């Protein structure tokens, strides 16, 4: 018979004996504000970039393309985290405010 050390084993009884904890699902206002700001400035950057590229403001189309790319870089994380915050606020399954990382 082999020796089995049960000192470090985890059983169902050990899990049930732990104290219960509460999940703090309070909205992270600072992080949501940052996500909304990224979304707004990204949208403005994309619109201004397209407008600048179409009308050749700044001399050529490169300036407009730069603003559109910069706007897209701001828009993507802003949209992603704003969507998570909205779905968590509405109570959709699988979405929680804890999915938004701290700033």
C-alpha positions as CSV (number, residue, x, y, z in Angstrom):
1,X,0.0,0.0,0.0
2,X,1.4,3.4,-1.0
3,X,1.7,6.2,1.5
4,X,-0.6,9.2,0.7
5,X,-0.2,12.5,2.5
6,X,-3.6,14.1,2.9
7,X,-2.3,17.3,4.6
8,X,-2.3,19.2,1.3
9,X,-5.3,17.6,-0.4
10,X,-8.4,19.7,-1.1
11,X,-11.7,18.0,-0.7
12,X,-15.3,19.3,-1.0
13,X,-15.5,19.6,2.8
14,X,-12.6,22.0,2.8
15,X,-14.2,24.2,0.2
16,X,-17.5,24.3,2.1
17,X,-15.9,25.2,5.4
18,X,-14.4,28.4,4.0
19,X,-16.0,31.6,5.0
20,X,-18.3,33.1,2.4
21,X,-17.3,36.3,0.7
22,X,-19.3,39.0,-1.0
23,X,-18.5,40.3,-4.5
24,X,-18.3,44.0,-4.7
25,X,-20.0,44.8,-8.0
26,X,-19.9,48.6,-7.6
27,X,-19.3,50.5,-10.9
28,X,-15.8,51.7,-11.3
29,X,-16.6,55.3,-12.2
30,X,-13.0,56.4,-13.0
31,X,-12.5,53.6,-15.4
32,X,-15.8,54.0,-17.1
33,X,-15.2,57.7,-17.5
34,X,-11.8,56.9,-19.2
35,X,-13.5,54.4,-21.5
36,X,-16.2,56.9,-22.5
37,X,-13.5,59.6,-23.1
38,X,-11.5,57.2,-25.3
39,X,-14.7,56.4,-27.2
40,X,-15.6,60.0,-27.8
41,X,-12.1,61.2,-28.7
42,X,-11.6,58.2,-30.9
43,X,-14.9,58.9,-32.8
44,X,-13.9,62.6,-33.2
45,X,-10.4,61.6,-34.4
46,X,-11.9,59.2,-37.0
47,X,-14.4,61.8,-38.3
48,X,-11.8,64.6,-38.4
49,X,-9.2,62.3,-40.0
50,X,-11.6,61.3,-42.8
51,X,-12.6,64.9,-43.3
52,X,-9.0,66.0,-43.4
53,X,-8.0,63.3,-45.8
54,X,-10.9,64.0,-48.2
55,X,-10.3,67.8,-48.3
56,X,-6.4,67.5,-48.1
57,X,-6.2,69.7,-45.0
58,X,-2.6,70.0,-43.9
59,X,-1.1,69.8,-47.3
60,X,-1.8,66.1,-48.2
61,X,-3.8,63.1,-47.3
62,X,-1.2,61.8,-44.8
63,X,-2.3,64.1,-42.0
64,X,-5.9,63.0,-42.3
65,X,-4.8,59.3,-42.4
66,X,-2.7,59.9,-39.3
67,X,-5.7,61.3,-37.4
68,X,-8.0,58.5,-38.6
69,X,-5.5,55.9,-37.4
70,X,-5.0,57.7,-34.1
71,X,-8.8,57.9,-33.7
72,X,-9.1,54.2,-34.4
73,X,-6.5,53.4,-31.7
74,X,-8.5,55.4,-29.2
75,X,-11.9,54.1,-30.3
76,X,-11.3,50.4,-30.1
77,X,-10.5,50.1,-26.3
78,X,-13.0,52.8,-25.5
79,X,-15.8,51.0,-27.3
80,X,-14.8,47.6,-25.8
81,X,-14.8,48.8,-22.2
82,X,-17.9,51.0,-22.6
83,X,-19.7,48.0,-24.0
84,X,-18.7,45.9,-21.0
85,X,-19.8,48.6,-18.6
86,X,-23.2,49.0,-20.4
87,X,-23.9,45.3,-20.4
88,X,-22.8,44.9,-16.7
89,X,-25.1,47.8,-15.8
90,X,-28.0,46.2,-17.7
91,X,-27.3,42.9,-16.0
92,X,-26.5,40.7,-19.0
93,X,-25.2,37.3,-18.0
94,X,-21.5,36.9,-18.2
95,X,-20.7,40.7,-17.8
96,X,-19.6,42.2,-14.6
97,X,-17.9,45.5,-13.5
98,X,-15.0,43.3,-12.3
99,X,-14.2,42.7,-16.0
100,X,-13.0,46.3,-16.3
101,X,-9.4,46.6,-15.2
102,X,-8.3,49.3,-12.7
103,X,-6.6,52.4,-14.0
